[in-house]
């Protein structure tokens, strides 16, 4: 597989000083040491309305932060999405971000009215998920059906972004400072690869 040198880190936690933010910084540090090009999107810093007010009947004008985010996604070869598990899935901020930017003519396009399969406009990009959770990851994966992987794979796959790796870190509630350090080291190693 071809090495991906243009990496976009998207932090889906609204706070940069969260453990998810620390994971993002560990990934960035490893990638910088491997001479990768890095860009970031911190969703909590963006100024945008996360609600798609008119559905797809009328496209809302994109705020400048969302236009900038779309440019970064087009630039990227590999995307790393980092977020916490809240109510068995990603935070509403992540969903609102997807709703607003993955629009027809950016993420996908239908070629003909009768064709229900879209042309995927973001093909060639790969995606890695880094997810924290309070519960044990095995419980989530096997008893709750690995919802993160399924939902993100379908959402971004619709636009051509290929999910290649999903990493779960938990239980956050029961983790020691030693365990958290190991997780930060693991994510640092992902960035170095």
PyMOL CGO cylinders between C-alpha atoms (Angstrom):
from pymol import cmd
from pymol.cgo import CYLINDER

trace = [
    CYLINDER, 0.00, 0.00, 0.00, 1.26, 3.45, -0.93, 0.3, 1, 1, 1, 1, 1, 1,
    CYLINDER, 1.26, 3.45, -0.93, 2.50, 5.56, 1.99, 0.3, 1, 1, 1, 1, 1, 1,
    CYLINDER, 2.50, 5.56, 1.99, 0.18, 8.40, 2.93, 0.3, 1, 1, 1, 1, 1, 1,
    CYLINDER, 0.18, 8.40, 2.93, 2.15, 11.59, 3.59, 0.3, 1, 1, 1, 1, 1, 1,
    CYLINDER, 2.15, 11.59, 3.59, -0.65, 14.19, 3.78, 0.3, 1, 1, 1, 1, 1, 1,
    CYLINDER, -0.65, 14.19, 3.78, -2.44, 13.53, 7.03, 0.3, 1, 1, 1, 1, 1, 1,
    CYLINDER, -2.44, 13.53, 7.03, -5.48, 15.38, 8.36, 0.3, 1, 1, 1, 1, 1, 1,
    CYLINDER, -5.48, 15.38, 8.36, -6.24, 15.01, 12.07, 0.3, 1, 1, 1, 1, 1, 1,
    CYLINDER, -6.24, 15.01, 12.07, -9.85, 15.79, 13.04, 0.3, 1, 1, 1, 1, 1, 1,
    CYLINDER, -9.85, 15.79, 13.04, -10.51, 16.13, 16.75, 0.3, 1, 1, 1, 1, 1, 1,
    CYLINDER, -10.51, 16.13, 16.75, -14.19, 15.42, 17.38, 0.3, 1, 1, 1, 1, 1, 1,
    CYLINDER, -14.19, 15.42, 17.38, -14.08, 16.18, 21.09, 0.3, 1, 1, 1, 1, 1, 1,
    CYLINDER, -14.08, 16.18, 21.09, -15.17, 19.79, 21.68, 0.3, 1, 1, 1, 1, 1, 1,
    CYLINDER, -15.17, 19.79, 21.68, -12.23, 20.36, 24.08, 0.3, 1, 1, 1, 1, 1, 1,
    CYLINDER, -12.23, 20.36, 24.08, -8.59, 20.32, 23.01, 0.3, 1, 1, 1, 1, 1, 1,
    CYLINDER, -8.59, 20.32, 23.01, -7.49, 19.74, 26.61, 0.3, 1, 1, 1, 1, 1, 1,
    CYLINDER, -7.49, 19.74, 26.61, -9.33, 16.40, 26.79, 0.3, 1, 1, 1, 1, 1, 1,
    CYLINDER, -9.33, 16.40, 26.79, -7.70, 12.96, 26.62, 0.3, 1, 1, 1, 1, 1, 1,
    CYLINDER, -7.70, 12.96, 26.62, -8.84, 12.81, 22.99, 0.3, 1, 1, 1, 1, 1, 1,
    CYLINDER, -8.84, 12.81, 22.99, -6.90, 16.05, 22.47, 0.3, 1, 1, 1, 1, 1, 1,
    CYLINDER, -6.90, 16.05, 22.47, -3.83, 14.43, 24.06, 0.3, 1, 1, 1, 1, 1, 1,
    CYLINDER, -3.83, 14.43, 24.06, -4.22, 11.47, 21.67, 0.3, 1, 1, 1, 1, 1, 1,
    CYLINDER, -4.22, 11.47, 21.67, -4.33, 13.90, 18.73, 0.3, 1, 1, 1, 1, 1, 1,
    CYLINDER, -4.33, 13.90, 18.73, -1.13, 15.58, 19.94, 0.3, 1, 1, 1, 1, 1, 1,
    CYLINDER, -1.13, 15.58, 19.94, 0.59, 12.19, 20.30, 0.3, 1, 1, 1, 1, 1, 1,
    CYLINDER, 0.59, 12.19, 20.30, -0.36, 11.26, 16.74, 0.3, 1, 1, 1, 1, 1, 1,
    CYLINDER, -0.36, 11.26, 16.74, 0.88, 14.65, 15.45, 0.3, 1, 1, 1, 1, 1, 1,
    CYLINDER, 0.88, 14.65, 15.45, 4.19, 14.27, 17.30, 0.3, 1, 1, 1, 1, 1, 1,
    CYLINDER, 4.19, 14.27, 17.30, 4.81, 10.83, 15.77, 0.3, 1, 1, 1, 1, 1, 1,
    CYLINDER, 4.81, 10.83, 15.77, 3.83, 11.98, 12.28, 0.3, 1, 1, 1, 1, 1, 1,
    CYLINDER, 3.83, 11.98, 12.28, 6.04, 15.08, 12.52, 0.3, 1, 1, 1, 1, 1, 1,
    CYLINDER, 6.04, 15.08, 12.52, 9.01, 12.87, 13.42, 0.3, 1, 1, 1, 1, 1, 1,
    CYLINDER, 9.01, 12.87, 13.42, 8.34, 10.86, 10.25, 0.3, 1, 1, 1, 1, 1, 1,
    CYLINDER, 8.34, 10.86, 10.25, 8.29, 13.99, 8.08, 0.3, 1, 1, 1, 1, 1, 1,
    CYLINDER, 8.29, 13.99, 8.08, 4.60, 13.72, 7.26, 0.3, 1, 1, 1, 1, 1, 1,
    CYLINDER, 4.60, 13.72, 7.26, 2.63, 16.82, 6.28, 0.3, 1, 1, 1, 1, 1, 1,
    CYLINDER, 2.63, 16.82, 6.28, -0.01, 17.48, 8.94, 0.3, 1, 1, 1, 1, 1, 1,
    CYLINDER, -0.01, 17.48, 8.94, -3.13, 19.61, 8.98, 0.3, 1, 1, 1, 1, 1, 1,
    CYLINDER, -3.13, 19.61, 8.98, -5.69, 19.71, 11.77, 0.3, 1, 1, 1, 1, 1, 1,
    CYLINDER, -5.69, 19.71, 11.77, -9.35, 20.43, 12.30, 0.3, 1, 1, 1, 1, 1, 1,
    CYLINDER, -9.35, 20.43, 12.30, -10.47, 20.98, 15.90, 0.3, 1, 1, 1, 1, 1, 1,
    CYLINDER, -10.47, 20.98, 15.90, -14.26, 20.80, 15.67, 0.3, 1, 1, 1, 1, 1, 1,
    CYLINDER, -14.26, 20.80, 15.67, -14.70, 22.62, 18.98, 0.3, 1, 1, 1, 1, 1, 1,
    CYLINDER, -14.70, 22.62, 18.98, -12.90, 25.66, 17.54, 0.3, 1, 1, 1, 1, 1, 1,
    CYLINDER, -12.90, 25.66, 17.54, -15.01, 25.92, 14.38, 0.3, 1, 1, 1, 1, 1, 1,
    CYLINDER, -15.01, 25.92, 14.38, -17.74, 28.52, 14.07, 0.3, 1, 1, 1, 1, 1, 1,
    CYLINDER, -17.74, 28.52, 14.07, -20.65, 26.82, 12.29, 0.3, 1, 1, 1, 1, 1, 1,
    CYLINDER, -20.65, 26.82, 12.29, -24.26, 25.80, 12.74, 0.3, 1, 1, 1, 1, 1, 1,
    CYLINDER, -24.26, 25.80, 12.74, -24.23, 21.99, 13.10, 0.3, 1, 1, 1, 1, 1, 1,
    CYLINDER, -24.23, 21.99, 13.10, -27.91, 21.70, 12.12, 0.3, 1, 1, 1, 1, 1, 1,
    CYLINDER, -27.91, 21.70, 12.12, -28.82, 21.11, 8.49, 0.3, 1, 1, 1, 1, 1, 1,
    CYLINDER, -28.82, 21.11, 8.49, -31.78, 23.51, 8.69, 0.3, 1, 1, 1, 1, 1, 1,
    CYLINDER, -31.78, 23.51, 8.69, -33.51, 22.70, 5.39, 0.3, 1, 1, 1, 1, 1, 1,
    CYLINDER, -33.51, 22.70, 5.39, -32.43, 19.12, 4.85, 0.3, 1, 1, 1, 1, 1, 1,
    CYLINDER, -32.43, 19.12, 4.85, -31.30, 18.87, 1.24, 0.3, 1, 1, 1, 1, 1, 1,
    CYLINDER, -31.30, 18.87, 1.24, -34.18, 20.97, -0.16, 0.3, 1, 1, 1, 1, 1, 1,
    CYLINDER, -34.18, 20.97, -0.16, -32.05, 24.09, 0.08, 0.3, 1, 1, 1, 1, 1, 1,
    CYLINDER, -32.05, 24.09, 0.08, -28.32, 23.95, 0.81, 0.3, 1, 1, 1, 1, 1, 1,
    CYLINDER, -28.32, 23.95, 0.81, -27.26, 26.27, 3.61, 0.3, 1, 1, 1, 1, 1, 1,
    CYLINDER, -27.26, 26.27, 3.61, -24.45, 28.62, 2.81, 0.3, 1, 1, 1, 1, 1, 1,
    CYLINDER, -24.45, 28.62, 2.81, -21.25, 27.20, 4.28, 0.3, 1, 1, 1, 1, 1, 1,
    CYLINDER, -21.25, 27.20, 4.28, -19.49, 29.17, 6.97, 0.3, 1, 1, 1, 1, 1, 1,
    CYLINDER, -19.49, 29.17, 6.97, -15.81, 30.03, 6.25, 0.3, 1, 1, 1, 1, 1, 1,
    CYLINDER, -15.81, 30.03, 6.25, -14.62, 27.39, 8.77, 0.3, 1, 1, 1, 1, 1, 1,
    CYLINDER, -14.62, 27.39, 8.77, -16.52, 24.68, 6.87, 0.3, 1, 1, 1, 1, 1, 1,
    CYLINDER, -16.52, 24.68, 6.87, -15.15, 25.81, 3.51, 0.3, 1, 1, 1, 1, 1, 1,
    CYLINDER, -15.15, 25.81, 3.51, -11.67, 25.64, 5.04, 0.3, 1, 1, 1, 1, 1, 1,
    CYLINDER, -11.67, 25.64, 5.04, -12.42, 22.15, 6.42, 0.3, 1, 1, 1, 1, 1, 1,
    CYLINDER, -12.42, 22.15, 6.42, -13.54, 20.95, 2.98, 0.3, 1, 1, 1, 1, 1, 1,
    CYLINDER, -13.54, 20.95, 2.98, -10.27, 22.22, 1.48, 0.3, 1, 1, 1, 1, 1, 1,
    CYLINDER, -10.27, 22.22, 1.48, -8.30, 20.29, 4.10, 0.3, 1, 1, 1, 1, 1, 1,
    CYLINDER, -8.30, 20.29, 4.10, -10.26, 17.11, 3.37, 0.3, 1, 1, 1, 1, 1, 1,
    CYLINDER, -10.26, 17.11, 3.37, -9.59, 17.49, -0.37, 0.3, 1, 1, 1, 1, 1, 1,
    CYLINDER, -9.59, 17.49, -0.37, -5.87, 17.99, 0.41, 0.3, 1, 1, 1, 1, 1, 1,
    CYLINDER, -5.87, 17.99, 0.41, -5.59, 14.93, 2.67, 0.3, 1, 1, 1, 1, 1, 1,
    CYLINDER, -5.59, 14.93, 2.67, -4.51, 11.45, 1.65, 0.3, 1, 1, 1, 1, 1, 1,
    CYLINDER, -4.51, 11.45, 1.65, -5.20, 9.99, 5.10, 0.3, 1, 1, 1, 1, 1, 1,
    CYLINDER, -5.20, 9.99, 5.10, -7.67, 11.22, 7.73, 0.3, 1, 1, 1, 1, 1, 1,
    CYLINDER, -7.67, 11.22, 7.73, -7.47, 10.41, 11.43, 0.3, 1, 1, 1, 1, 1, 1,
    CYLINDER, -7.47, 10.41, 11.43, -10.73, 11.03, 13.28, 0.3, 1, 1, 1, 1, 1, 1,
    CYLINDER, -10.73, 11.03, 13.28, -10.44, 11.10, 17.08, 0.3, 1, 1, 1, 1, 1, 1,
    CYLINDER, -10.44, 11.10, 17.08, -13.47, 11.35, 19.35, 0.3, 1, 1, 1, 1, 1, 1,
    CYLINDER, -13.47, 11.35, 19.35, -15.07, 10.03, 22.56, 0.3, 1, 1, 1, 1, 1, 1,
    CYLINDER, -15.07, 10.03, 22.56, -18.01, 7.65, 22.74, 0.3, 1, 1, 1, 1, 1, 1,
    CYLINDER, -18.01, 7.65, 22.74, -21.07, 9.50, 24.02, 0.3, 1, 1, 1, 1, 1, 1,
    CYLINDER, -21.07, 9.50, 24.02, -24.33, 7.57, 24.20, 0.3, 1, 1, 1, 1, 1, 1,
    CYLINDER, -24.33, 7.57, 24.20, -22.88, 4.66, 22.18, 0.3, 1, 1, 1, 1, 1, 1,
    CYLINDER, -22.88, 4.66, 22.18, -21.77, 6.81, 19.24, 0.3, 1, 1, 1, 1, 1, 1,
    CYLINDER, -21.77, 6.81, 19.24, -19.83, 9.97, 18.37, 0.3, 1, 1, 1, 1, 1, 1,
    CYLINDER, -19.83, 9.97, 18.37, -20.64, 13.43, 19.78, 0.3, 1, 1, 1, 1, 1, 1,
    CYLINDER, -20.64, 13.43, 19.78, -23.38, 15.47, 18.07, 0.3, 1, 1, 1, 1, 1, 1,
    CYLINDER, -23.38, 15.47, 18.07, -20.67, 17.92, 16.97, 0.3, 1, 1, 1, 1, 1, 1,
    CYLINDER, -20.67, 17.92, 16.97, -19.18, 15.22, 14.70, 0.3, 1, 1, 1, 1, 1, 1,
    CYLINDER, -19.18, 15.22, 14.70, -22.58, 14.37, 13.22, 0.3, 1, 1, 1, 1, 1, 1,
    CYLINDER, -22.58, 14.37, 13.22, -23.34, 18.04, 12.60, 0.3, 1, 1, 1, 1, 1, 1,
    CYLINDER, -23.34, 18.04, 12.60, -19.95, 18.47, 10.93, 0.3, 1, 1, 1, 1, 1, 1,
    CYLINDER, -19.95, 18.47, 10.93, -20.65, 15.55, 8.56, 0.3, 1, 1, 1, 1, 1, 1,
    CYLINDER, -20.65, 15.55, 8.56, -24.19, 16.78, 7.84, 0.3, 1, 1, 1, 1, 1, 1,
    CYLINDER, -24.19, 16.78, 7.84, -22.95, 20.21, 6.86, 0.3, 1, 1, 1, 1, 1, 1,
    CYLINDER, -22.95, 20.21, 6.86, -19.84, 19.39, 4.78, 0.3, 1, 1, 1, 1, 1, 1,
    CYLINDER, -19.84, 19.39, 4.78, -20.62, 16.07, 3.06, 0.3, 1, 1, 1, 1, 1, 1,
    CYLINDER, -20.62, 16.07, 3.06, -22.81, 17.72, 0.48, 0.3, 1, 1, 1, 1, 1, 1,
    CYLINDER, -22.81, 17.72, 0.48, -23.71, 16.84, -3.09, 0.3, 1, 1, 1, 1, 1, 1,
    CYLINDER, -23.71, 16.84, -3.09, -20.91, 18.16, -5.33, 0.3, 1, 1, 1, 1, 1, 1,
    CYLINDER, -20.91, 18.16, -5.33, -18.36, 17.89, -2.50, 0.3, 1, 1, 1, 1, 1, 1,
    CYLINDER, -18.36, 17.89, -2.50, -18.65, 14.37, -1.10, 0.3, 1, 1, 1, 1, 1, 1,
    CYLINDER, -18.65, 14.37, -1.10, -20.74, 12.74, -3.80, 0.3, 1, 1, 1, 1, 1, 1,
    CYLINDER, -20.74, 12.74, -3.80, -22.74, 13.42, -6.94, 0.3, 1, 1, 1, 1, 1, 1,
    CYLINDER, -22.74, 13.42, -6.94, -25.57, 11.59, -8.63, 0.3, 1, 1, 1, 1, 1, 1,
    CYLINDER, -25.57, 11.59, -8.63, -24.84, 11.34, -12.35, 0.3, 1, 1, 1, 1, 1, 1,
    CYLINDER, -24.84, 11.34, -12.35, -28.41, 10.61, -13.49, 0.3, 1, 1, 1, 1, 1, 1,
    CYLINDER, -28.41, 10.61, -13.49, -31.80, 11.03, -11.87, 0.3, 1, 1, 1, 1, 1, 1,
    CYLINDER, -31.80, 11.03, -11.87, -32.49, 7.29, -12.16, 0.3, 1, 1, 1, 1, 1, 1,
    CYLINDER, -32.49, 7.29, -12.16, -29.15, 6.25, -10.67, 0.3, 1, 1, 1, 1, 1, 1,
    CYLINDER, -29.15, 6.25, -10.67, -29.33, 5.63, -6.92, 0.3, 1, 1, 1, 1, 1, 1,
    CYLINDER, -29.33, 5.63, -6.92, -25.60, 4.98, -6.54, 0.3, 1, 1, 1, 1, 1, 1,
    CYLINDER, -25.60, 4.98, -6.54, -23.56, 8.17, -6.34, 0.3, 1, 1, 1, 1, 1, 1,
    CYLINDER, -23.56, 8.17, -6.34, -20.23, 9.02, -7.85, 0.3, 1, 1, 1, 1, 1, 1,
    CYLINDER, -20.23, 9.02, -7.85, -17.85, 9.10, -4.87, 0.3, 1, 1, 1, 1, 1, 1,
    CYLINDER, -17.85, 9.10, -4.87, -15.94, 12.37, -5.04, 0.3, 1, 1, 1, 1, 1, 1,
    CYLINDER, -15.94, 12.37, -5.04, -13.49, 11.75, -2.16, 0.3, 1, 1, 1, 1, 1, 1,
    CYLINDER, -13.49, 11.75, -2.16, -12.03, 8.46, -3.41, 0.3, 1, 1, 1, 1, 1, 1,
    CYLINDER, -12.03, 8.46, -3.41, -8.38, 7.69, -2.75, 0.3, 1, 1, 1, 1, 1, 1,
    CYLINDER, -8.38, 7.69, -2.75, -8.44, 8.80, 0.89, 0.3, 1, 1, 1, 1, 1, 1,
    CYLINDER, -8.44, 8.80, 0.89, -8.13, 6.45, 3.83, 0.3, 1, 1, 1, 1, 1, 1,
    CYLINDER, -8.13, 6.45, 3.83, -9.45, 6.86, 7.35, 0.3, 1, 1, 1, 1, 1, 1,
    CYLINDER, -9.45, 6.86, 7.35, -8.37, 5.73, 10.80, 0.3, 1, 1, 1, 1, 1, 1,
    CYLINDER, -8.37, 5.73, 10.80, -10.68, 6.00, 13.80, 0.3, 1, 1, 1, 1, 1, 1,
    CYLINDER, -10.68, 6.00, 13.80, -9.29, 6.55, 17.30, 0.3, 1, 1, 1, 1, 1, 1,
    CYLINDER, -9.29, 6.55, 17.30, -12.11, 6.29, 19.83, 0.3, 1, 1, 1, 1, 1, 1,
    CYLINDER, -12.11, 6.29, 19.83, -12.23, 6.54, 23.61, 0.3, 1, 1, 1, 1, 1, 1,
    CYLINDER, -12.23, 6.54, 23.61, -14.97, 5.06, 25.79, 0.3, 1, 1, 1, 1, 1, 1,
    CYLINDER, -14.97, 5.06, 25.79, -15.87, 4.64, 29.43, 0.3, 1, 1, 1, 1, 1, 1,
    CYLINDER, -15.87, 4.64, 29.43, -16.90, 1.00, 28.99, 0.3, 1, 1, 1, 1, 1, 1,
    CYLINDER, -16.90, 1.00, 28.99, -14.74, -1.91, 27.91, 0.3, 1, 1, 1, 1, 1, 1,
    CYLINDER, -14.74, -1.91, 27.91, -14.11, -1.95, 24.13, 0.3, 1, 1, 1, 1, 1, 1,
    CYLINDER, -14.11, -1.95, 24.13, -14.81, -5.69, 23.87, 0.3, 1, 1, 1, 1, 1, 1,
    CYLINDER, -14.81, -5.69, 23.87, -18.29, -5.20, 25.30, 0.3, 1, 1, 1, 1, 1, 1,
    CYLINDER, -18.29, -5.20, 25.30, -18.94, -2.41, 22.80, 0.3, 1, 1, 1, 1, 1, 1,
    CYLINDER, -18.94, -2.41, 22.80, -17.59, -4.32, 19.83, 0.3, 1, 1, 1, 1, 1, 1,
    CYLINDER, -17.59, -4.32, 19.83, -19.30, -7.64, 20.42, 0.3, 1, 1, 1, 1, 1, 1,
    CYLINDER, -19.30, -7.64, 20.42, -22.51, -6.84, 22.32, 0.3, 1, 1, 1, 1, 1, 1,
    CYLINDER, -22.51, -6.84, 22.32, -23.36, -3.48, 20.79, 0.3, 1, 1, 1, 1, 1, 1,
    CYLINDER, -23.36, -3.48, 20.79, -22.34, -4.48, 17.25, 0.3, 1, 1, 1, 1, 1, 1,
    CYLINDER, -22.34, -4.48, 17.25, -19.37, -2.16, 16.72, 0.3, 1, 1, 1, 1, 1, 1,
    CYLINDER, -19.37, -2.16, 16.72, -21.61, 0.79, 15.84, 0.3, 1, 1, 1, 1, 1, 1,
    CYLINDER, -21.61, 0.79, 15.84, -18.78, 3.27, 15.34, 0.3, 1, 1, 1, 1, 1, 1,
    CYLINDER, -18.78, 3.27, 15.34, -17.18, 1.23, 12.62, 0.3, 1, 1, 1, 1, 1, 1,
    CYLINDER, -17.18, 1.23, 12.62, -20.49, 0.55, 10.85, 0.3, 1, 1, 1, 1, 1, 1,
    CYLINDER, -20.49, 0.55, 10.85, -21.79, 4.13, 10.96, 0.3, 1, 1, 1, 1, 1, 1,
    CYLINDER, -21.79, 4.13, 10.96, -18.53, 5.84, 9.95, 0.3, 1, 1, 1, 1, 1, 1,
    CYLINDER, -18.53, 5.84, 9.95, -17.79, 3.26, 7.27, 0.3, 1, 1, 1, 1, 1, 1,
    CYLINDER, -17.79, 3.26, 7.27, -21.20, 3.86, 5.69, 0.3, 1, 1, 1, 1, 1, 1,
    CYLINDER, -21.20, 3.86, 5.69, -21.15, 7.65, 6.08, 0.3, 1, 1, 1, 1, 1, 1,
    CYLINDER, -21.15, 7.65, 6.08, -17.67, 8.36, 4.74, 0.3, 1, 1, 1, 1, 1, 1,
    CYLINDER, -17.67, 8.36, 4.74, -17.66, 5.33, 2.45, 0.3, 1, 1, 1, 1, 1, 1,
    CYLINDER, -17.66, 5.33, 2.45, -20.63, 6.87, 0.63, 0.3, 1, 1, 1, 1, 1, 1,
    CYLINDER, -20.63, 6.87, 0.63, -18.19, 9.61, -0.41, 0.3, 1, 1, 1, 1, 1, 1,
    CYLINDER, -18.19, 9.61, -0.41, -15.32, 7.21, -1.21, 0.3, 1, 1, 1, 1, 1, 1,
    CYLINDER, -15.32, 7.21, -1.21, -13.23, 7.51, 1.97, 0.3, 1, 1, 1, 1, 1, 1,
    CYLINDER, -13.23, 7.51, 1.97, -12.06, 4.04, 2.95, 0.3, 1, 1, 1, 1, 1, 1,
    CYLINDER, -12.06, 4.04, 2.95, -12.00, 3.08, 6.63, 0.3, 1, 1, 1, 1, 1, 1,
    CYLINDER, -12.00, 3.08, 6.63, -8.79, 1.09, 7.14, 0.3, 1, 1, 1, 1, 1, 1,
    CYLINDER, -8.79, 1.09, 7.14, -8.33, 0.95, 10.92, 0.3, 1, 1, 1, 1, 1, 1,
    CYLINDER, -8.33, 0.95, 10.92, -10.46, 1.36, 14.05, 0.3, 1, 1, 1, 1, 1, 1,
    CYLINDER, -10.46, 1.36, 14.05, -8.83, 1.67, 17.47, 0.3, 1, 1, 1, 1, 1, 1,
    CYLINDER, -8.83, 1.67, 17.47, -10.72, 1.72, 20.77, 0.3, 1, 1, 1, 1, 1, 1,
    CYLINDER, -10.72, 1.72, 20.77, -9.24, 2.93, 24.05, 0.3, 1, 1, 1, 1, 1, 1,
    CYLINDER, -9.24, 2.93, 24.05, -11.09, 2.18, 27.27, 0.3, 1, 1, 1, 1, 1, 1,
    CYLINDER, -11.09, 2.18, 27.27, -12.29, 1.87, 29.86, 0.3, 1, 1, 1, 1, 1, 1,
    CYLINDER, -12.29, 1.87, 29.86, -11.37, 5.51, 30.48, 0.3, 1, 1, 1, 1, 1, 1,
    CYLINDER, -11.37, 5.51, 30.48, -13.10, 5.49, 33.90, 0.3, 1, 1, 1, 1, 1, 1,
    CYLINDER, -13.10, 5.49, 33.90, -11.01, 2.61, 35.19, 0.3, 1, 1, 1, 1, 1, 1,
    CYLINDER, -11.01, 2.61, 35.19, -7.73, 3.46, 33.46, 0.3, 1, 1, 1, 1, 1, 1,
    CYLINDER, -7.73, 3.46, 33.46, -4.62, 4.32, 35.42, 0.3, 1, 1, 1, 1, 1, 1,
    CYLINDER, -4.62, 4.32, 35.42, -2.16, 7.05, 34.48, 0.3, 1, 1, 1, 1, 1, 1,
    CYLINDER, -2.16, 7.05, 34.48, 0.19, 4.22, 33.42, 0.3, 1, 1, 1, 1, 1, 1,
    CYLINDER, 0.19, 4.22, 33.42, -2.46, 2.79, 31.06, 0.3, 1, 1, 1, 1, 1, 1,
    CYLINDER, -2.46, 2.79, 31.06, -3.19, 6.21, 29.58, 0.3, 1, 1, 1, 1, 1, 1,
    CYLINDER, -3.19, 6.21, 29.58, 0.52, 6.76, 28.96, 0.3, 1, 1, 1, 1, 1, 1,
    CYLINDER, 0.52, 6.76, 28.96, 0.62, 3.42, 27.10, 0.3, 1, 1, 1, 1, 1, 1,
    CYLINDER, 0.62, 3.42, 27.10, -2.32, 4.51, 24.96, 0.3, 1, 1, 1, 1, 1, 1,
    CYLINDER, -2.32, 4.51, 24.96, -0.62, 7.81, 24.15, 0.3, 1, 1, 1, 1, 1, 1,
    CYLINDER, -0.62, 7.81, 24.15, 2.53, 5.87, 23.17, 0.3, 1, 1, 1, 1, 1, 1,
    CYLINDER, 2.53, 5.87, 23.17, 0.47, 3.57, 20.95, 0.3, 1, 1, 1, 1, 1, 1,
    CYLINDER, 0.47, 3.57, 20.95, -1.09, 6.52, 19.11, 0.3, 1, 1, 1, 1, 1, 1,
    CYLINDER, -1.09, 6.52, 19.11, 2.34, 8.15, 18.80, 0.3, 1, 1, 1, 1, 1, 1,
    CYLINDER, 2.34, 8.15, 18.80, 3.50, 4.95, 17.05, 0.3, 1, 1, 1, 1, 1, 1,
    CYLINDER, 3.50, 4.95, 17.05, 0.53, 5.17, 14.65, 0.3, 1, 1, 1, 1, 1, 1,
    CYLINDER, 0.53, 5.17, 14.65, 1.71, 8.64, 13.66, 0.3, 1, 1, 1, 1, 1, 1,
    CYLINDER, 1.71, 8.64, 13.66, 5.27, 7.45, 13.07, 0.3, 1, 1, 1, 1, 1, 1,
    CYLINDER, 5.27, 7.45, 13.07, 4.18, 4.71, 10.62, 0.3, 1, 1, 1, 1, 1, 1,
]
cmd.load_cgo(trace, "trace")
